[in-house]
Amino acid sequence: MSSRNLLEPWFSSAAVRRAVASFSTSEHVIETAIAVQQIPAPTFAENQRGAWVRQRMQQIGLADVSVDPIGNVYGRVPGHKPGRSLLIAAHLDTVFAAHTDLAVRREGRRIYGPGLGDNSLGVAGLLHLGHALREHQIVPAHDIWLVANVCEEGLGDLRGMRAALQHLRDRIQTVIALEGTGHDRIVHEAVGVRRYKITAAAPGGHSWQNFGAPSAIHTLVRLAERLTHLEMPQPRSSFNIGVIEGGTSVNAIAESAALLLDLRSVDPHGLESLVQQTEAFIAAARAADTRITITAAIVGDRPAGRISRDHVLVRTAAAAYHAAGATVAYGVGSTDANVAISMGIPAICVGIADGANAHRLDEYVEIDRIGPGMCALLWLALAASS
Ligand SMILES: [Zn+2]
């Protein structure tokens, strides 16, 4: 069956057409996105936002609304038939600290606000998809689980998605990770990520009196310098030392220092090569001065993997976005879809609207693509759960 044909039955349904018409304005979705965005939700502290989402899921009338021990919020849209379900997940967490000024401003056809596109709009899209299905009494072929999950960003290490798939186990056939922005990009390749926190510890001392005693900072910066010479494997790979900290005073030999290193590759072998090079540099640094203790903790481990561009899920998503007037591109990312792909569950990540500057205070969302993005999501959800 062609992917266009997969959408066909849903195009002709009067209820689906009414739901599509409800997205001709996007103000209700924007309102929800801003309400979500106004609740701080740094990774590991998503509870308040999760509680709000749980209440909305109950108001919408989703089945089996619940919160798991780590804070993932679940709701189910019951399907016609038993069988394995579609899971659509939007992450609750943001990269912004709890004290961040979350003021939102509109400028022309844009709305600015930290965390608005990544991922308050994704969460709002999840809720409005559920609402549209319930409101217009559209019953999908199989169950659709809607999950607002924790810990997608940074050191959260996709912990929320891992727990959600553990929780729903064999019930899930297909996974769609939903982001607020990037509506024209279907992510079907998962970038593998390995993250280290490398710590150096030394006896320390006075900068003058104990000069010559080993310094945790001096050792760590030498190691950091070596890491900047990591050989990059092909295909695309990257490294970044994102944080470096340590020491107590300008005239104290540092007792401790630490850095955070992020290694990425689209290829599992490429990632393995980066890991081996890193481990070798660490071993060499340890051997260079035994008075210093160097520890390397893995603080992030996201598997690489992909589903083919010809996979029916990718083709269905492309057909849905084309039908909504988008020009589709294909992409690579490190998203909640990584977890599913590594478990052998077909998964993609898609976005609702256009936007830019994710992870920056001047992040914005383009208003005009929200309505079409919601239509595409609705068609995709119905076809992917068929
Ligand atoms: Zn995101």
Residues whose N, C-alpha, C, O or C-beta is under 5 A from the ligand:
A	BS01	ZN	D118 N119 E179
